[in-house]
C-alpha cells in the first residue's frame, strides 16, 4: 500500500479509494491519513494495531483510523480482502455518533457484530471497486453515497460493550506488555528504558523484540502515537499549535513540528486546513 516517491516515514494518502486483491503480510508498520475499512473475503488474517494483535473475520466489516501505526502480521495463503479508504473529514461531517467516532480516534479496530453482517456486502463493495475505477463522476458519487449509508448502519450495529471484542494474544505477550505501557504513558516524559522496565525486559532486548515483531522501533511507535494524538486534537479542537504540541507529549514545539512534518508530510497548520478543505469540497 506504499505510494512511490514518498519519504518512507511519512503517512500515505489515498482519498476515497476501493480495491481488492490477495493479502500479503507487511514487513513494517505504516500509516496513512484516512479511515480504513476492511472486508475479508476468504482465508484468515491478523493485524497489529494500537498495541494489540487482532484477527479479522471473513464476511465482517472492520474499521479503524489508519493514522495509527498498523501492520498486517500474517495472512493465510490464498486470503483475499477488499480495502476501502475514506477521508477522515467526511466521517467527522457525517454525524455517525460518538459511539463510533470516539473509539475510532482512540485507535481501536471496530468490527461489526456478527449478527449485523449483511450478505449483500460482498456485492456492494465489489461494485464500489468498479465505480472507483470508472471515469464516470456520477458512479463515483453513487459509491460515496452508498458508503455513507453503509457507515450509518455500521455505527448503529456497534455493540455498546466493545470490551468483549476478540483479541489475539498468541506470540505477542512481551510486545503487548511494551505497547500496553507505551499506549498508556506516551503523553508522559518516558524513555525506551522506562517502557522496557515496565515490561520486565532489558532495554536492548525490548528494542530488538519490538523491531522484529512490529517492523518499527519502539521509540518510533511512541512518536507515532503522539503524532496520532496531535492529529486528533487538530481535528476536534481549536487549540493553538503550541498547545497541541504540549498536550501531545512534546516538550519542544520545534521537535513537534519536525516529527509532524516527517510523519504526516506537512505542517500541523497545513494538516488542519487541508482536512477542513477536504470536508467542504466533497
C-alpha positions as CSV (number, residue, x, y, z in Angstrom):
1,X,0.0,0.0,0.0
2,X,3.0,2.3,-0.1
3,X,3.0,5.0,-2.7
4,X,6.0,5.7,-4.9
5,X,8.4,8.6,-4.4
6,X,7.4,9.1,-0.8
7,X,9.5,9.5,2.3
8,X,9.5,6.1,4.0
9,X,8.4,7.5,7.3
10,X,5.6,9.7,6.0
11,X,1.9,8.9,6.2
12,X,0.4,7.9,2.9
13,X,-2.7,9.4,1.4
14,X,-5.3,7.6,-0.7
15,X,-8.5,9.7,-0.5
16,X,-11.7,7.7,-1.3
17,X,-10.5,4.5,-2.9
18,X,-11.7,0.9,-3.1
19,X,-9.6,-2.1,-4.3
20,X,-9.4,-5.8,-3.7
21,X,-6.7,-8.5,-4.0
22,X,-4.6,-11.1,-2.2
23,X,-3.3,-10.4,1.2
24,X,0.5,-10.3,1.9
25,X,2.0,-9.8,5.3
26,X,3.7,-6.4,5.7
27,X,7.3,-6.1,6.6
28,X,6.8,-3.0,8.7
29,X,4.0,-1.0,10.3
30,X,2.8,2.0,8.3
31,X,0.1,4.7,8.5
32,X,-2.0,6.9,6.2
33,X,-4.4,9.7,6.8
34,X,-7.7,8.1,6.0
35,X,-10.2,5.8,7.7
36,X,-9.6,2.2,6.5
37,X,-12.4,-0.2,6.1
38,X,-11.5,-3.9,5.6
39,X,-13.7,-6.8,4.3
40,X,-12.0,-10.2,4.4
41,X,-13.3,-12.3,1.6
42,X,-11.5,-15.5,2.3
43,X,-8.8,-17.1,4.5
44,X,-7.6,-15.6,7.7
45,X,-5.5,-12.6,8.7
46,X,-4.2,-10.8,11.8
47,X,-3.3,-7.1,12.4
48,X,-1.0,-5.4,14.8
49,X,-2.8,-2.2,15.6
50,X,-2.9,0.1,18.6
51,X,-0.6,-2.2,20.5
52,X,-2.7,-5.3,20.0
53,X,-2.8,-8.3,17.8
54,X,-6.3,-8.5,16.4
55,X,-7.8,-11.0,13.9
56,X,-10.1,-10.2,11.0
57,X,-13.2,-12.3,10.4
58,X,-14.4,-13.4,7.0
59,X,-17.5,-11.5,5.9
60,X,-17.5,-8.9,8.7
61,X,-16.6,-5.3,8.1
62,X,-13.8,-3.9,10.3
63,X,-12.9,-0.2,10.5
64,X,-10.0,1.8,12.0
65,X,-8.3,5.2,11.8
66,X,-5.2,4.4,9.7
67,X,-3.2,7.4,11.1
68,X,-2.4,5.0,13.9
69,X,0.5,2.7,13.1
70,X,-0.7,-0.7,11.9
71,X,0.7,-3.8,10.2
72,X,-0.7,-6.9,8.7
73,X,1.2,-9.5,10.7
74,X,0.2,-12.7,8.9
75,X,-2.3,-14.0,6.4
76,X,-3.3,-17.5,5.5
77,X,-2.2,-18.4,1.9
78,X,-4.9,-17.6,-0.6
79,X,-6.6,-14.9,1.6
80,X,-8.2,-12.1,-0.2
81,X,-9.7,-8.8,1.0
82,X,-11.4,-5.6,-0.1
83,X,-10.0,-2.3,1.2
84,X,-11.9,0.9,1.4
85,X,-10.3,4.2,2.4
86,X,-12.3,7.3,3.2
87,X,-11.0,10.8,4.2
88,X,-11.3,11.4,7.9
89,X,-13.1,14.8,7.3
90,X,-16.0,13.0,5.7
91,X,-16.7,10.9,8.7
92,X,-16.4,13.8,11.0
93,X,-19.2,15.6,9.0
94,X,-21.5,12.5,8.5
95,X,-22.9,12.6,12.1
96,X,-22.1,9.0,12.8
97,X,-22.3,9.4,16.5
98,X,-19.7,9.3,19.3
99,X,-20.0,5.6,19.8
100,X,-18.1,5.2,16.5
101,X,-16.0,8.3,16.3
102,X,-14.5,8.3,19.9
103,X,-13.1,4.7,19.9
104,X,-12.0,5.0,16.3
105,X,-9.9,8.2,17.1
106,X,-8.5,6.4,20.1
107,X,-7.1,3.7,17.8
108,X,-9.5,0.9,18.2
109,X,-10.2,-1.6,15.5
110,X,-14.1,-1.7,15.3
111,X,-15.6,-4.9,14.0
112,X,-19.3,-5.1,13.1
113,X,-21.2,-7.6,15.3
114,X,-21.7,-10.9,13.6
115,X,-25.5,-10.6,13.9
116,X,-25.4,-7.4,11.9
117,X,-23.3,-8.7,8.9
118,X,-25.0,-8.0,5.6
119,X,-25.0,-10.8,3.0
120,X,-25.1,-8.0,0.3
121,X,-21.7,-6.5,1.4
122,X,-19.6,-8.5,-0.9
123,X,-21.6,-7.5,-4.0
124,X,-21.8,-3.9,-2.7
125,X,-18.1,-3.4,-2.1
126,X,-17.3,-5.1,-5.4
127,X,-19.5,-2.6,-7.2
128,X,-17.6,0.2,-5.4
129,X,-14.3,-1.1,-6.9
130,X,-15.8,-0.8,-10.3
131,X,-17.3,2.6,-9.6
132,X,-14.0,4.0,-8.4
133,X,-12.1,2.7,-11.4
134,X,-14.8,4.2,-13.7
135,X,-14.3,7.5,-15.5
136,X,-17.9,8.4,-14.5
137,X,-18.1,11.1,-11.8
138,X,-21.7,10.0,-11.2
139,X,-20.8,6.4,-10.5
140,X,-18.1,7.6,-8.1
141,X,-20.6,9.9,-6.3
142,X,-23.1,7.0,-6.1
143,X,-20.4,4.9,-4.4
144,X,-19.7,7.7,-1.9
145,X,-23.4,8.0,-1.0
146,X,-23.7,4.2,-0.6
147,X,-20.6,4.2,1.7
148,X,-22.2,7.0,3.7
149,X,-25.4,4.9,4.2
150,X,-23.4,1.7,5.0
151,X,-21.4,3.5,7.6
152,X,-24.6,4.7,9.4
153,X,-25.7,1.0,9.5
154,X,-22.3,0.0,10.8
155,X,-22.4,2.7,13.5
156,X,-25.9,1.6,14.5
157,X,-24.9,-2.0,14.8
158,X,-21.9,-1.5,17.1
159,X,-22.2,-3.1,20.4
160,X,-22.3,-0.8,23.4
161,X,-19.8,-3.0,25.2
162,X,-16.7,-3.3,23.0
163,X,-14.6,-4.9,25.7
164,X,-15.8,-8.3,24.6
165,X,-14.3,-8.0,21.1
166,X,-11.8,-10.8,20.4
167,X,-8.1,-10.1,20.9
168,X,-5.4,-12.5,19.8
169,X,-2.6,-12.6,22.2
170,X,-0.7,-15.6,20.7
171,X,3.0,-14.9,20.3
172,X,2.8,-11.3,21.4
173,X,2.9,-11.3,25.2
174,X,6.1,-9.3,25.5
175,X,5.2,-6.9,22.7
176,X,1.8,-6.4,24.1
177,X,3.2,-5.5,27.6
178,X,5.5,-3.0,25.9
179,X,2.7,-1.5,23.8
180,X,0.3,-1.5,26.7
181,X,2.6,0.7,28.7
182,X,3.6,2.9,25.8
183,X,-0.1,3.3,24.8
184,X,-1.0,4.4,28.3
185,X,2.0,6.6,29.0
186,X,3.0,8.0,25.6
187,X,2.0,11.5,26.7
188,X,4.3,11.3,29.7
189,X,8.1,12.1,29.8
190,X,9.2,8.5,29.1
191,X,12.2,6.8,27.6
192,X,12.7,3.4,26.0
193,X,14.3,2.2,29.2
194,X,11.2,3.2,31.1
195,X,8.9,1.2,28.8
196,X,11.3,-1.9,28.9
197,X,11.5,-1.8,32.7
198,X,7.7,-1.7,33.0
199,X,7.5,-4.8,30.8
200,X,10.3,-6.6,32.8
201,X,12.7,-6.6,29.9
202,X,16.2,-5.3,29.2
203,X,16.1,-2.2,27.0
204,X,18.3,-3.7,24.3
205,X,16.2,-6.9,24.2
206,X,13.0,-4.9,24.2
207,X,14.1,-2.8,21.3
208,X,15.1,-5.8,19.2
209,X,12.0,-7.8,20.0
210,X,9.7,-4.8,19.2
211,X,11.6,-4.1,15.9
212,X,11.4,-7.8,14.8
213,X,7.7,-8.1,15.7
214,X,6.3,-4.8,14.6
215,X,8.6,-3.6,11.9
216,X,9.4,-0.2,13.6
217,X,11.5,0.9,16.5
218,X,9.8,1.2,19.9
219,X,10.6,4.9,20.0
220,X,9.2,5.4,16.5
221,X,6.0,3.8,17.8
222,X,5.8,6.2,20.7
223,X,6.4,9.2,18.4
224,X,3.6,8.0,16.0
225,X,1.2,7.6,18.9
226,X,2.0,11.2,19.9
227,X,1.5,12.4,16.3
228,X,-1.7,10.5,16.1
229,X,-2.9,12.2,19.3
230,X,-1.9,15.6,17.8
231,X,-3.9,14.9,14.6
232,X,-6.9,14.0,16.8
233,X,-6.6,17.3,18.6
234,X,-6.2,19.2,15.4
235,X,-9.4,17.6,14.1
236,X,-11.5,18.0,17.2
237,X,-10.3,21.2,19.0
238,X,-9.3,24.8,18.2
239,X,-6.2,24.6,20.4
240,X,-3.2,26.6,19.2
241,X,-0.4,24.6,17.7
242,X,1.9,25.1,20.6
243,X,-0.8,23.8,23.0
244,X,-1.4,20.8,20.7
245,X,2.3,20.1,20.9
246,X,2.4,20.2,24.7
247,X,-0.7,18.1,25.1
248,X,0.8,15.5,22.7
249,X,3.8,14.7,24.8
250,X,6.3,17.1,23.1
251,X,8.3,19.4,25.4
252,X,9.6,21.4,22.4
253,X,7.4,22.9,19.7
254,X,10.4,22.6,17.2
255,X,10.6,18.8,17.8
256,X,6.9,18.6,17.4
257,X,7.0,20.4,14.1
258,X,9.8,18.3,12.9
259,X,8.2,15.0,13.9
260,X,4.8,16.0,12.4
261,X,6.4,17.1,9.1
262,X,8.4,13.8,8.9
263,X,5.5,11.5,9.6
264,X,2.5,13.4,8.1
265,X,4.3,15.2,5.3
266,X,3.0,18.7,6.1
267,X,2.9,21.2,8.9
268,X,0.2,20.9,11.7
269,X,-1.4,24.1,10.3
270,X,-1.5,22.8,6.8
271,X,-3.0,19.5,8.0
272,X,-5.8,21.3,9.9
273,X,-6.5,23.4,6.9
274,X,-6.4,20.5,4.4
275,X,-8.8,18.4,6.4
276,X,-11.3,21.3,6.6
277,X,-11.0,21.9,2.8
278,X,-11.5,18.1,2.1
279,X,-14.7,18.2,4.1
280,X,-16.0,21.3,2.4
281,X,-15.1,20.1,-1.2
282,X,-16.8,16.7,-1.0
